[in-house]
Amino acid sequence: MTIACLHTAASNIAIFDAAAHASGMPLAQLSHLVMPHLLAEAELSGGMTAAQQQRLTQMLHSLTPWFDAILITCSTLGAVADGMDNAQARCPIYRTDRMLADEVHRLAGSTQVLCAAESTLASTRKLFCPPTLPAVRHPEVRLIPGAWAAFKAGQHEKYHAMIAEAVQQARTQGADQVALAQVSMAAALPHIPPALQPLTSPQLALRFVLAHINRRDR
């Protein structure tokens, strides 16, 4: 079994390796593909264009013969997976934040979903606040101003501190749970007190994909 993770930030490799370790998954079963130019192109366009989505879809389909599943770990690119027919696919393609949204929708109470990159806002709102979900159950999706600029500048300690502060603020404002929409944000977890730990996508996604593959291979 091999699961491919498509990243746009190399720092997400360590986050997924840690999630795999926590899930009891051998690291040899993860394959990491890092393509930062895909995010750069989308950010320049103010989000993914139809042409960019088509090129990414074609590339992902070209990879499917080599893997058992593919995870798109970048929230900006993730919407491409929404058009995939995974029901009978030998190699399904998922967006990592889908499992996070499913967990948020499963839980009772109010939720704040925090984003670091502005380019993810539209995709994140569409995923976490679908029209099929009653409006009263929609989580609040918020941007952490300046966080992505800190990340891109390599100021990771500042990035983590800004996320930790935003989580604290969300809790103070009455959120029953907080979700970190982007994979890179999970690196801030050590900076957040245990009682305030937010929901993150890496471990949720790996558990979901492993369960899917195990059911398929029975």
N, CA and C atoms as a LAMMPS dump frame, in Angstrom:
ITEM: TIMESTEP
0
ITEM: NUMBER OF ATOMS
654
ITEM: BOX BOUNDS ff ff ff
-5.0000000000000000e+02 5.0000000000000000e+02
-5.0000000000000000e+02 5.0000000000000000e+02
-5.0000000000000000e+02 5.0000000000000000e+02
ITEM: ATOMS id mol type element x y z
1 1 1 N 0.839 -1.199 0
2 1 2 C 0 0 0
3 1 3 C 0.872 1.246 0
4 2 1 N 0.563 2.183 -0.875
5 2 2 C 1.279 3.457 -0.905
6 2 3 C 0.286 4.586 -1.12
7 3 1 N 0.345 5.576 -0.244
8 3 2 C -0.501 6.762 -0.343
9 3 3 C 0.377 7.937 -0.735
10 4 1 N -0.005 8.635 -1.784
11 4 2 C 0.745 9.813 -2.218
12 4 3 C 0.128 11.063 -1.603
13 5 1 N 0.982 11.948 -1.121
14 5 2 C 0.543 13.237 -0.59
15 5 3 C 1.085 14.328 -1.502
16 6 1 N 0.184 15.071 -2.125
17 6 2 C 0.593 16.182 -2.981
18 6 3 C 0.629 17.452 -2.145
19 7 1 N 1.834 17.975 -1.915
20 7 2 C 2.032 19.171 -1.102
21 7 3 C 2.431 20.352 -1.982
22 8 1 N 2.153 21.55 -1.493
23 8 2 C 2.722 22.747 -2.112
24 8 3 C 3.723 23.409 -1.174
25 9 1 N 3.931 22.822 0.001
26 9 2 C 4.946 23.299 0.951
27 9 3 C 5.701 22.093 1.487
28 10 1 N 7.019 22.111 1.372
29 10 2 C 7.832 20.972 1.808
30 10 3 C 7.698 20.715 3.304
31 11 1 N 7.381 21.75 4.071
32 11 2 C 7.254 21.592 5.522
33 11 3 C 6.092 20.673 5.899
34 12 1 N 5.164 20.446 4.976
35 12 2 C 4.038 19.557 5.272
36 12 3 C 4.447 18.086 5.303
37 13 1 N 5.622 17.781 4.766
38 13 2 C 6.095 16.39 4.797
39 13 3 C 6.231 15.915 6.236
40 14 1 N 6.891 16.705 7.066
41 14 2 C 7.102 16.32 8.467
42 14 3 C 5.774 16.195 9.208
43 15 1 N 4.82 17.054 8.875
44 15 2 C 3.512 17.006 9.533
45 15 3 C 2.807 15.691 9.212
46 16 1 N 2.859 15.267 7.96
47 16 2 C 2.198 14.014 7.585
48 16 3 C 2.975 12.796 8.071
49 17 1 N 4.281 12.894 8.112
50 17 2 C 5.064 11.794 8.679
51 17 3 C 4.704 11.595 10.151
52 18 1 N 4.541 12.7 10.876
53 18 2 C 4.162 12.614 12.291
54 18 3 C 2.76 12.03 12.439
55 19 1 N 1.854 12.426 11.557
56 19 2 C 0.489 11.891 11.597
57 19 3 C 0.478 10.397 11.286
58 20 1 N 1.308 9.982 10.337
59 20 2 C 1.409 8.56 10.002
60 20 3 C 1.937 7.772 11.189
61 21 1 N 2.969 8.309 11.832
62 21 2 C 3.546 7.641 13.008
63 21 3 C 2.493 7.497 14.104
64 22 1 N 1.723 8.57 14.338
65 22 2 C 0.689 8.536 15.373
66 22 3 C -0.417 7.545 15.03
67 23 1 N -0.618 7.295 13.741
68 23 2 C -1.659 6.363 13.29
69 23 3 C -1.149 4.931 13.19
70 24 1 N 0.134 4.726 13.49
71 24 2 C 0.715 3.394 13.385
72 24 3 C 0.981 2.965 11.963
73 25 1 N 1.109 3.931 11.074
74 25 2 C 1.32 3.644 9.654
75 25 3 C 2.81 3.718 9.333
76 26 1 N 3.385 2.695 8.719
77 26 2 C 4.806 2.752 8.334
78 26 3 C 5.064 3.91 7.374
79 27 1 N 6.134 4.654 7.605
80 27 2 C 6.434 5.804 6.754
81 27 3 C 6.701 5.391 5.311
82 28 1 N 7.11 4.145 5.113
83 28 2 C 7.368 3.657 3.754
84 28 3 C 6.096 3.621 2.915
85 29 1 N 4.939 3.686 3.568
86 29 2 C 3.671 3.658 2.837
87 29 3 C 3.224 5.046 2.393
88 30 1 N 4.004 6.079 2.738
89 30 2 C 3.708 7.445 2.306
90 30 3 C 4.708 7.874 1.246
91 31 1 N 4.208 8.503 0.209
92 31 2 C 5.074 9.075 -0.822
93 31 3 C 4.716 10.553 -0.947
94 32 1 N 5.727 11.422 -0.855
95 32 2 C 5.478 12.862 -0.844
96 32 3 C 5.87 13.501 -2.175
97 33 1 N 4.955 14.263 -2.744
98 33 2 C 5.205 15.028 -3.961
99 33 3 C 5.052 16.503 -3.602
100 34 1 N 6.093 17.293 -3.827
101 34 2 C 6.068 18.711 -3.453
102 34 3 C 6.11 19.565 -4.716
103 35 1 N 5.066 20.339 -4.93
104 35 2 C 4.952 21.168 -6.139
105 35 3 C 4.5 22.578 -5.769
106 36 1 N 5.4 23.394 -5.234
107 36 2 C 5.016 24.742 -4.782
108 36 3 C 4.526 25.648 -5.897
109 37 1 N 4.949 25.372 -7.139
110 37 2 C 4.535 26.245 -8.242
111 37 3 C 3.027 26.206 -8.475
112 38 1 N 2.381 25.107 -8.1
113 38 2 C 0.933 25.014 -8.293
114 38 3 C 0.199 26.042 -7.433
115 39 1 N 0.655 26.198 -6.194
116 39 2 C 0.05 27.201 -5.317
117 39 3 C 0.407 28.608 -5.77
118 40 1 N 1.654 28.799 -6.185
119 40 2 C 2.083 30.129 -6.641
120 40 3 C 1.229 30.598 -7.817
121 41 1 N 0.966 29.686 -8.745
122 41 2 C 0.138 30.033 -9.907
123 41 3 C -1.289 30.378 -9.481
124 42 1 N -1.832 29.601 -8.552
125 42 2 C -3.199 29.849 -8.091
126 42 3 C -3.297 31.178 -7.346
127 43 1 N -2.285 31.488 -6.55
128 43 2 C -2.3 32.749 -5.807
129 43 3 C -2.225 33.939 -6.754
130 44 1 N -1.436 33.811 -7.805
131 44 2 C -1.343 34.896 -8.79
132 44 3 C -2.677 35.122 -9.495
133 45 1 N -3.458 34.056 -9.615
134 45 2 C -4.752 34.139 -10.311
135 45 3 C -5.898 34.486 -9.368
136 46 1 N -5.579 34.639 -8.071
137 46 2 C -6.637 34.898 -7.098
138 46 3 C -7.475 33.671 -6.808
139 47 1 N -6.888 32.504 -6.964
140 47 2 C -7.598 31.23 -6.838
141 47 3 C -7.382 30.42 -8.097
142 48 1 N -7.729 29.141 -8.061
143 48 2 C -7.497 28.288 -9.221
144 48 3 C -8.431 28.645 -10.371
145 49 1 N -7.862 28.806 -11.555
146 49 2 C -8.665 29.019 -12.758
147 49 3 C -9.119 27.666 -13.3
148 50 1 N -10.059 27.69 -14.223
149 50 2 C -10.539 26.448 -14.839
150 50 3 C -9.41 25.724 -15.555
151 51 1 N -8.533 26.476 -16.21
152 51 2 C -7.408 25.863 -16.926
153 51 3 C -6.44 25.212 -15.951
154 52 1 N -6.179 25.87 -14.821
155 52 2 C -5.286 25.295 -13.818
156 52 3 C -5.892 24.027 -13.224
157 53 1 N -7.181 24.055 -12.968
158 53 2 C -7.844 22.861 -12.44
159 53 3 C -7.768 21.702 -13.429
160 54 1 N -7.935 22 -14.704
161 54 2 C -7.88 20.947 -15.722
162 54 3 C -6.487 20.33 -15.793
163 55 1 N -5.449 21.173 -15.768
164 55 2 C -4.074 20.652 -15.817
165 55 3 C -3.771 19.796 -14.595
166 56 1 N -4.213 20.25 -13.428
167 56 2 C -3.961 19.487 -12.206
168 56 3 C -4.712 18.161 -12.24
169 57 1 N -5.936 18.179 -12.715
170 57 2 C -6.717 16.943 -12.823
171 57 3 C -6.02 15.931 -13.727
172 58 1 N -5.522 16.391 -14.854
173 58 2 C -4.815 15.505 -15.779
174 58 3 C -3.555 14.931 -15.138
175 59 1 N -2.823 15.771 -14.415
176 59 2 C -1.606 15.296 -13.766
177 59 3 C -1.928 14.247 -12.708
178 60 1 N -2.964 14.499 -11.912
179 60 2 C -3.345 13.555 -10.864
180 60 3 C -3.758 12.216 -11.458
181 61 1 N -4.528 12.241 -12.534
182 61 2 C -4.936 10.983 -13.176
183 61 3 C -3.728 10.222 -13.721
184 62 1 N -2.703 10.939 -14.144
185 62 2 C -1.499 10.265 -14.652
186 62 3 C -0.735 9.555 -13.536
187 63 1 N -0.978 9.963 -12.284
188 63 2 C -0.277 9.361 -11.146
189 63 3 C -1.001 8.144 -10.579
190 64 1 N -2.283 8.005 -10.874
191 64 2 C -3.08 6.973 -10.205
192 64 3 C -2.594 5.534 -10.409
193 65 1 N -1.959 5.179 -11.53
194 65 2 C -1.503 3.788 -11.646
195 65 3 C -0.453 3.393 -10.608
196 66 1 N 0.181 4.382 -9.972
197 66 2 C 1.32 4.094 -9.109
198 66 3 C 0.975 4.087 -7.622
199 67 1 N -0.262 4.477 -7.272
200 67 2 C -0.598 4.625 -5.853
201 67 3 C -1.96 4.006 -5.542
202 68 1 N -2.19 3.792 -4.245
203 68 2 C -3.484 3.274 -3.79
204 68 3 C -4.462 4.4 -3.467
205 69 1 N -3.946 5.573 -3.199
206 69 2 C -4.774 6.757 -2.953
207 69 3 C -3.877 7.979 -3.048
208 70 1 N -4.482 9.116 -3.375
209 70 2 C -3.747 10.379 -3.442
210 70 3 C -4.476 11.396 -2.571
211 71 1 N -3.713 12.083 -1.731
212 71 2 C -4.25 13.146 -0.888
213 71 3 C -3.722 14.489 -1.37
214 72 1 N -4.616 15.414 -1.672
215 72 2 C -4.208 16.786 -1.978
216 72 3 C -4.186 17.529 -0.651
217 73 1 N -3.013 17.894 -0.181
218 73 2 C -2.901 18.476 1.155
219 73 3 C -2.998 19.992 1.156
220 74 1 N -3.051 20.609 -0.006
221 74 2 C -3.145 22.066 -0.121
222 74 3 C -4.612 22.469 -0.257
223 75 1 N -5.085 23.313 0.656
224 75 2 C -6.496 23.709 0.64
225 75 3 C -6.868 24.492 -0.611
226 76 1 N -5.931 25.257 -1.146
227 76 2 C -6.217 26.038 -2.35
228 76 3 C -6.478 25.127 -3.546
229 77 1 N -5.738 24.015 -3.625
230 77 2 C -5.88 23.088 -4.748
231 77 3 C -6.96 22.035 -4.519
232 78 1 N -7.374 21.879 -3.273
233 78 2 C -8.207 20.741 -2.897
234 78 3 C -9.514 20.594 -3.64
235 79 1 N -10.092 21.721 -4.078
236 79 2 C -11.397 21.648 -4.748
237 79 3 C -11.373 20.774 -5.995
238 80 1 N -10.189 20.558 -6.561
239 80 2 C -10.071 19.686 -7.738
240 80 3 C -10.602 18.289 -7.429
241 81 1 N -10.413 17.845 -6.197
242 81 2 C -10.843 16.497 -5.821
243 81 3 C -12.358 16.361 -5.784
244 82 1 N -13.069 17.477 -5.666
245 82 2 C -14.53 17.405 -5.582
246 82 3 C -15.154 16.845 -6.85
247 83 1 N -14.459 16.982 -7.962
248 83 2 C -14.994 16.48 -9.223
249 83 3 C -14.581 15.057 -9.545
250 84 1 N -13.848 14.416 -8.646
251 84 2 C -13.373 13.057 -8.889
252 84 3 C -14.445 12.031 -8.54
253 85 1 N -14.553 10.997 -9.348
254 85 2 C -15.462 9.888 -9.065
255 85 3 C -14.664 8.807 -8.342
256 86 1 N -14.725 8.84 -7.007
257 86 2 C -13.91 7.926 -6.206
258 86 3 C -14.615 6.625 -5.855
259 87 1 N -15.899 6.526 -6.178
260 87 2 C -16.686 5.373 -5.73
261 87 3 C -16.073 4.047 -6.172
262 88 1 N -15.684 3.949 -7.438
263 88 2 C -15.137 2.7 -7.96
264 88 3 C -13.67 2.83 -8.361
265 89 1 N -13.049 3.934 -8.004
266 89 2 C -11.667 4.176 -8.43
267 89 3 C -10.69 3.27 -7.691
268 90 1 N -9.735 2.701 -8.436
269 90 2 C -8.699 1.901 -7.783
270 90 3 C -7.788 2.787 -6.955
271 91 1 N -7.578 4.014 -7.422
272 91 2 C -6.774 4.992 -6.687
273 91 3 C -7.616 6.258 -6.501
274 92 1 N -8.383 6.354 -5.419
275 92 2 C -9.194 7.551 -5.198
276 92 3 C -8.32 8.768 -4.902
277 93 1 N -8.839 9.938 -5.222
278 93 2 C -8.132 11.201 -4.999
279 93 3 C -8.98 12.049 -4.059
280 94 1 N -8.411 12.409 -2.917
281 94 2 C -9.155 13.143 -1.905
282 94 3 C -8.488 14.477 -1.582
283 95 1 N -9.283 15.42 -1.122
284 95 2 C -8.748 16.636 -0.526
285 95 3 C -8.686 16.407 0.979
286 96 1 N -7.562 16.728 1.574
287 96 2 C -7.349 16.449 2.989
288 96 3 C -8.363 17.16 3.874
289 97 1 N -8.728 18.389 3.509
290 97 2 C -9.638 19.139 4.38
291 97 3 C -11.07 18.621 4.332
292 98 1 N -11.388 17.731 3.403
293 98 2 C -12.725 17.123 3.354
294 98 3 C -13.003 16.354 4.647
295 99 1 N -12.03 15.597 5.122
296 99 2 C -12.218 14.812 6.339
297 99 3 C -12.361 15.721 7.555
298 100 1 N -11.659 16.855 7.523
299 100 2 C -11.781 17.825 8.614
300 100 3 C -13.187 18.43 8.623
301 101 1 N -13.687 18.78 7.456
302 101 2 C -15.043 19.33 7.366
303 101 3 C -16.074 18.311 7.838
304 102 1 N -15.894 17.056 7.451
305 102 2 C -16.826 16.01 7.881
306 102 3 C -16.843 15.894 9.403
307 103 1 N -15.672 16.009 10.023
308 103 2 C -15.584 15.929 11.484
309 103 3 C -16.271 17.134 12.128
310 104 1 N -16.061 18.315 11.577
311 104 2 C -16.723 19.518 12.094
312 104 3 C -18.239 19.375 11.999
313 105 1 N -18.73 18.862 10.88
314 105 2 C -20.172 18.706 10.69
315 105 3 C -20.748 17.638 11.622
316 106 1 N -19.928 16.697 12.024
317 106 2 C -20.389 15.623 12.913
318 106 3 C -20.555 16.108 14.345
319 107 1 N -19.718 17.066 14.741
320 107 2 C -19.703 17.523 16.127
321 107 3 C -20.81 18.538 16.398
322 108 1 N -21.302 18.523 17.625
323 108 2 C -22.29 19.512 18.049
324 108 3 C -21.576 20.776 18.523
325 109 1 N -22.314 21.862 18.595
326 109 2 C -21.744 23.106 19.095
327 109 3 C -21.215 23.991 17.991
328 110 1 N -20.699 25.141 18.396
329 110 2 C -20.199 26.128 17.438
330 110 3 C -18.729 25.886 17.122
331 111 1 N -18.357 26.178 15.888
332 111 2 C -16.979 25.964 15.436
333 111 3 C -16.477 27.192 14.7
334 112 1 N -15.227 27.548 14.966
335 112 2 C -14.527 28.521 14.135
336 112 3 C -13.49 27.769 13.314
337 113 1 N -13.493 28.006 12.015
338 113 2 C -12.506 27.421 11.113
339 113 3 C -11.522 28.525 10.75
340 114 1 N -10.266 28.325 11.09
341 114 2 C -9.242 29.343 10.872
342 114 3 C -8.438 29.038 9.615
343 115 1 N -8.228 30.057 8.797
344 115 2 C -7.416 29.953 7.584
345 115 3 C -6.215 30.882 7.715
346 116 1 N -5.104 30.468 7.16
347 116 2 C -3.917 31.321 7.15
348 116 3 C -3.766 32.044 5.818
349 117 1 N -4.094 31.369 4.727
350 117 2 C -3.894 31.937 3.386
351 117 3 C -5.217 32.41 2.8
352 118 1 N -5.23 33.634 2.32
353 118 2 C -6.454 34.203 1.76
354 118 3 C -6.938 33.419 0.544
355 119 1 N -6.008 32.813 -0.203
356 119 2 C -6.384 32.07 -1.413
357 119 3 C -7.23 30.841 -1.104
358 120 1 N -7.258 30.423 0.17
359 120 2 C -8.043 29.24 0.548
360 120 3 C -9.463 29.579 0.982
361 121 1 N -9.764 30.856 1.182
362 121 2 C -11.03 31.233 1.814
363 121 3 C -12.256 30.741 1.045
364 122 1 N -12.299 31.002 -0.25
365 122 2 C -13.479 30.623 -1.034
366 122 3 C -13.683 29.114 -1.017
367 123 1 N -12.604 28.371 -1.246
368 123 2 C -12.686 26.913 -1.261
369 123 3 C -13.086 26.377 0.108
370 124 1 N -12.536 26.975 1.17
371 124 2 C -12.831 26.513 2.525
372 124 3 C -14.28 26.794 2.897
373 125 1 N -14.766 27.979 2.58
374 125 2 C -16.167 28.309 2.894
375 125 3 C -17.128 27.375 2.151
376 126 1 N -16.82 27.102 0.896
377 126 2 C -17.685 26.22 0.108
378 126 3 C -17.725 24.82 0.713
379 127 1 N -16.587 24.358 1.221
380 127 2 C -16.495 23.016 1.791
381 127 3 C -17.167 22.933 3.155
382 128 1 N -16.88 23.887 4.026
383 128 2 C -17.367 23.821 5.403
384 128 3 C -18.793 24.349 5.561
385 129 1 N -19.257 25.15 4.615
386 129 2 C -20.6 25.751 4.7
387 129 3 C -21.418 25.413 3.453
388 130 1 N -21.644 24.129 3.182
389 130 2 C -22.378 23.75 1.966
390 130 3 C -23.855 24.123 2.082
391 131 1 N -24.522 24.346 0.957
392 131 2 C -25.943 24.71 0.993
393 131 3 C -26.828 23.616 1.572
394 132 1 N -26.337 22.376 1.572
395 132 2 C -27.122 21.266 2.122
396 132 3 C -27.101 21.244 3.646
397 133 1 N -26.207 22.022 4.25
398 133 2 C -26.106 22.084 5.709
399 133 3 C -26.933 23.271 6.203
400 134 1 N -27.824 23.061 7.178
401 134 2 C -28.614 24.187 7.69
402 134 3 C -27.717 25.352 8.111
403 135 1 N -28.135 26.554 7.791
404 135 2 C -27.309 27.739 8.053
405 135 3 C -26.914 27.862 9.52
406 136 1 N -27.784 27.419 10.42
407 136 2 C -27.479 27.539 11.851
408 136 3 C -26.311 26.642 12.256
409 137 1 N -25.977 25.673 11.406
410 137 2 C -24.869 24.764 11.714
411 137 3 C -23.594 25.135 10.968
412 138 1 N -23.643 26.201 10.181
413 138 2 C -22.448 26.627 9.467
414 138 3 C -21.395 27.132 10.45
415 139 1 N -20.161 26.653 10.334
416 139 2 C -19.099 27.216 11.169
417 139 3 C -18.72 28.606 10.669
418 140 1 N -18.069 29.356 11.528
419 140 2 C -17.539 30.657 11.123
420 140 3 C -16.143 30.444 10.544
421 141 1 N -15.931 30.881 9.315
422 141 2 C -14.626 30.749 8.662
423 141 3 C -13.916 32.095 8.752
424 142 1 N -12.729 32.094 9.359
425 142 2 C -12.01 33.341 9.6
426 142 3 C -10.585 33.252 9.076
427 143 1 N -10.103 34.367 8.565
428 143 2 C -8.713 34.496 8.124
429 143 3 C -7.884 35.075 9.262
430 144 1 N -6.673 34.547 9.433
431 144 2 C -5.729 35.118 10.4
432 144 3 C -4.87 36.115 9.632
433 145 1 N -5.132 37.404 9.765
434 145 2 C -4.407 38.403 8.966
435 145 3 C -2.899 38.346 9.199
436 146 1 N -2.165 38.339 8.107
437 146 2 C -0.71 38.372 8.185
438 146 3 C -0.035 37.035 8.403
439 147 1 N -0.817 36.001 8.685
440 147 2 C -0.207 34.704 8.999
441 147 3 C 0.526 34.12 7.797
442 148 1 N -0.106 34.176 6.622
443 148 2 C 0.517 33.554 5.452
444 148 3 C 1.764 34.309 5.018
445 149 1 N 1.757 35.618 5.195
446 149 2 C 2.951 36.407 4.877
447 149 3 C 4.112 35.976 5.761
448 150 1 N 3.825 35.697 7.031
449 150 2 C 4.869 35.228 7.946
450 150 3 C 5.385 33.864 7.51
451 151 1 N 4.477 32.977 7.112
452 151 2 C 4.886 31.642 6.668
453 151 3 C 5.776 31.731 5.437
454 152 1 N 5.345 32.52 4.459
455 152 2 C 6.101 32.631 3.21
456 152 3 C 7.456 33.3 3.419
457 153 1 N 7.558 34.117 4.459
458 153 2 C 8.829 34.776 4.771
459 153 3 C 9.75 33.878 5.59
460 154 1 N 9.285 32.66 5.889
461 154 2 C 10.095 31.74 6.681
462 154 3 C 10.076 32.04 8.165
463 155 1 N 9.156 32.89 8.601
464 155 2 C 9.049 33.252 10.02
465 155 3 C 8.09 32.275 10.713
466 156 1 N 8.545 31.046 10.842
467 156 2 C 7.652 29.992 11.3
468 156 3 C 7.244 30.145 12.761
469 157 1 N 8.144 30.622 13.608
470 157 2 C 7.773 30.831 15.01
471 157 3 C 6.662 31.876 15.11
472 158 1 N 6.781 32.935 14.333
473 158 2 C 5.736 33.964 14.312
474 158 3 C 4.428 33.388 13.778
475 159 1 N 4.533 32.59 12.732
476 159 2 C 3.356 31.935 12.137
477 159 3 C 2.636 31.083 13.174
478 160 1 N 3.401 30.266 13.888
479 160 2 C 2.804 29.395 14.9
480 160 3 C 2.186 30.209 16.032
481 161 1 N 2.867 31.279 16.439
482 161 2 C 2.352 32.121 17.525
483 161 3 C 1.043 32.802 17.124
484 162 1 N 0.957 33.234 15.871
485 162 2 C -0.267 33.889 15.398
486 162 3 C -1.438 32.905 15.373
487 163 1 N -1.158 31.676 14.991
488 163 2 C -2.208 30.648 14.979
489 163 3 C -2.655 30.336 16.397
490 164 1 N -1.687 30.172 17.298
491 164 2 C -2.016 29.88 18.698
492 164 3 C -2.866 30.997 19.299
493 165 1 N -2.516 32.235 18.99
494 165 2 C -3.283 33.375 19.501
495 165 3 C -4.704 33.382 18.931
496 166 1 N -4.839 33.047 17.642
497 166 2 C -6.162 33.017 17.011
498 166 3 C -7.032 31.913 17.606
499 167 1 N -6.426 30.776 17.925
500 167 2 C -7.164 29.68 18.566
501 167 3 C -7.662 30.127 19.934
502 168 1 N -6.774 30.754 20.701
503 168 2 C -7.144 31.259 22.024
504 168 3 C -8.296 32.262 21.914
505 169 1 N -8.204 33.146 20.939
506 169 2 C -9.238 34.164 20.745
507 169 3 C -10.578 33.528 20.374
508 170 1 N -10.53 32.518 19.502
509 170 2 C -11.76 31.834 19.096
510 170 3 C -12.443 31.187 20.292
511 171 1 N -11.649 30.582 21.155
512 171 2 C -12.201 29.952 22.357
513 171 3 C -12.799 31.008 23.286
514 172 1 N -12.102 32.128 23.428
515 172 2 C -12.594 33.214 24.275
516 172 3 C -13.919 33.755 23.754
517 173 1 N -14.063 33.742 22.433
518 173 2 C -15.295 34.232 21.805
519 173 3 C -16.44 33.227 21.885
520 174 1 N -16.16 32.052 22.448
521 174 2 C -17.223 31.086 22.69
522 174 3 C -17.281 29.891 21.772
523 175 1 N -16.293 29.715 20.912
524 175 2 C -16.293 28.548 20.022
525 175 3 C -16.129 27.263 20.834
526 176 1 N -16.99 26.29 20.567
527 176 2 C -16.877 25.003 21.253
528 176 3 C -15.695 24.203 20.734
529 177 1 N -15.386 24.379 19.451
530 177 2 C -14.192 23.776 18.879
531 177 3 C -13.648 24.692 17.792
532 178 1 N -12.369 24.516 17.535
533 178 2 C -11.671 25.298 16.517
534 178 3 C -11.032 24.316 15.553
535 179 1 N -11.111 24.602 14.267
536 179 2 C -10.483 23.76 13.244
537 179 3 C -9.473 24.586 12.468
538 180 1 N -8.319 24.001 12.217
539 180 2 C -7.274 24.654 11.425
540 180 3 C -7.391 24.14 9.997
541 181 1 N -7.771 25.02 9.077
542 181 2 C -8.149 24.591 7.732
543 181 3 C -6.984 24.091 6.896
544 182 1 N -5.781 24.608 7.145
545 182 2 C -4.634 24.252 6.311
546 182 3 C -3.684 23.311 7.048
547 183 1 N -3.105 22.394 6.299
548 183 2 C -2.193 21.41 6.882
549 183 3 C -1.021 22.076 7.583
550 184 1 N -0.447 23.114 6.976
551 184 2 C 0.731 23.771 7.555
552 184 3 C 0.461 24.318 8.941
553 185 1 N -0.796 24.612 9.246
554 185 2 C -1.157 25.181 10.538
555 185 3 C -1.016 24.168 11.666
556 186 1 N -1.029 22.879 11.339
557 186 2 C -0.921 21.841 12.363
558 186 3 C 0.416 21.889 13.087
559 187 1 N 1.417 22.495 12.475
560 187 2 C 2.722 22.611 13.131
561 187 3 C 2.667 23.514 14.352
562 188 1 N 1.577 24.264 14.513
563 188 2 C 1.426 25.15 15.67
564 188 3 C 0.903 24.418 16.901
565 189 1 N 0.513 23.164 16.775
566 189 2 C -0.093 22.442 17.894
567 189 3 C 0.755 22.447 19.165
568 190 1 N 2.089 22.279 19.089
569 190 2 C 2.882 22.308 20.324
570 190 3 C 2.827 23.649 21.054
571 191 1 N 2.386 24.695 20.379
572 191 2 C 2.319 26.033 20.977
573 191 3 C 0.949 26.312 21.602
574 192 1 N 0.055 25.341 21.539
575 192 2 C -1.315 25.523 22.017
576 192 3 C -1.549 24.615 23.226
577 193 1 N -2.091 25.143 24.328
578 193 2 C -2.322 24.32 25.523
579 193 3 C -3.194 23.103 25.216
580 194 1 N -2.948 21.985 25.896
581 194 2 C -3.714 20.755 25.64
582 194 3 C -5.228 20.95 25.701
583 195 1 N -5.704 21.773 26.619
584 195 2 C -7.149 21.963 26.775
585 195 3 C -7.767 22.731 25.613
586 196 1 N -6.93 23.389 24.814
587 196 2 C -7.429 24.214 23.712
588 196 3 C -7.073 23.636 22.345
589 197 1 N -6.595 22.4 22.307
590 197 2 C -6.13 21.814 21.051
591 197 3 C -7.219 21.846 19.974
592 198 1 N -6.903 22.392 18.798
593 198 2 C -7.878 22.454 17.708
594 198 3 C -7.905 21.165 16.888
595 199 1 N -8.898 21.062 16.041
596 199 2 C -8.978 19.96 15.087
597 199 3 C -8.056 20.258 13.909
598 200 1 N -7.356 19.23 13.434
599 200 2 C -6.492 19.378 12.261
600 200 3 C -6.758 18.209 11.316
601 201 1 N -6.306 18.357 10.075
602 201 2 C -6.687 17.38 9.05
603 201 3 C -5.748 16.191 8.839
604 202 1 N -4.431 16.28 9.083
605 202 2 C -3.557 15.182 8.648
606 202 3 C -3.929 13.806 9.181
607 203 1 N -4.103 13.677 10.501
608 203 2 C -4.392 12.36 11.054
609 203 3 C -5.793 11.888 10.664
610 204 1 N -6.755 12.802 10.637
611 204 2 C -8.113 12.446 10.202
612 204 3 C -8.093 11.9 8.779
613 205 1 N -7.338 12.557 7.913
614 205 2 C -7.283 12.15 6.508
615 205 3 C -6.64 10.78 6.349
616 206 1 N -5.526 10.561 7.032
617 206 2 C -4.844 9.272 6.908
618 206 3 C -5.707 8.138 7.445
619 207 1 N -6.373 8.368 8.568
620 207 2 C -7.245 7.327 9.122
621 207 3 C -8.361 6.977 8.141
622 208 1 N -8.942 8.001 7.52
623 208 2 C -10.022 7.775 6.557
624 208 3 C -9.528 6.97 5.363
625 209 1 N -8.397 7.372 4.804
626 209 2 C -7.88 6.706 3.605
627 209 3 C -7.469 5.271 3.916
628 210 1 N -6.82 5.056 5.051
629 210 2 C -6.426 3.698 5.435
630 210 3 C -7.655 2.803 5.583
631 211 1 N -8.703 3.323 6.204
632 211 2 C -9.93 2.539 6.375
633 211 3 C -10.558 2.217 5.021
634 212 1 N -10.533 3.184 4.103
635 212 2 C -11.094 2.96 2.766
636 212 3 C -10.331 1.859 2.034
637 213 1 N -9.01 1.926 2.077
638 213 2 C -8.192 0.934 1.372
639 213 3 C -8.385 -0.448 1.984
640 214 1 N -8.447 -0.508 3.315
641 214 2 C -8.625 -1.802 3.986
642 214 3 C -9.974 -2.423 3.638
643 215 1 N -11.023 -1.597 3.565
644 215 2 C -12.342 -2.129 3.177
645 215 3 C -12.32 -2.621 1.737
646 216 1 N -11.657 -1.868 0.886
647 216 2 C -11.598 -2.232 -0.536
648 216 3 C -10.859 -3.544 -0.747
649 217 1 N -9.808 -3.773 0.034
650 217 2 C -8.941 -4.926 -0.189
651 217 3 C -9.385 -6.183 0.552
652 218 1 N -10.488 -6.114 1.255
653 218 2 C -10.962 -7.317 1.954
654 218 3 C -11.435 -8.385 0.97
